[in-house]
Amino acid sequence: MRQDFDKTIRIPVITDLVRAGDPDVIEQSKNQHVKQQRRIAFEQRLKDRIAELQAATGQDEYAGLGRAHAIRSEANSSTPRASSQLDAAFEKHIDQARDELIRELSTLLK
């Protein structure tokens, strides 16, 4: 019997030291006007942060609409798309120009 008592977890309960809260804090928490002001302030900070993030990423509420409109107009266009294949000689010229530019830049970095 003594072994069971030693293994038992005892949680002290203190009820004599509990005091009532600060009356000003309690009144402020129950005041609906203060709650509404805090909610309005929170919503404004949230809207400001969203606007800041949208400005930083270059997005706004109309960017998605514009993108959706462009996709729909492309899908609904009745004209067939032109072939975008490049001439082999032109591709070779572009490759040579790119290689030449890379060589010039690498000599500047040395």
Protein Blocks (a to p, Z undefined) as FASTA:
>chain_A
ZZmmmmpccddddfklpccddfklmmmmmmmklmmmmmmmmmmmmmmmmmmmmmmnopaf
klmmmmmmmmmmmmmpmbdcddfbdcfklmmmmmmmmmmmmmmmmmmmZZ
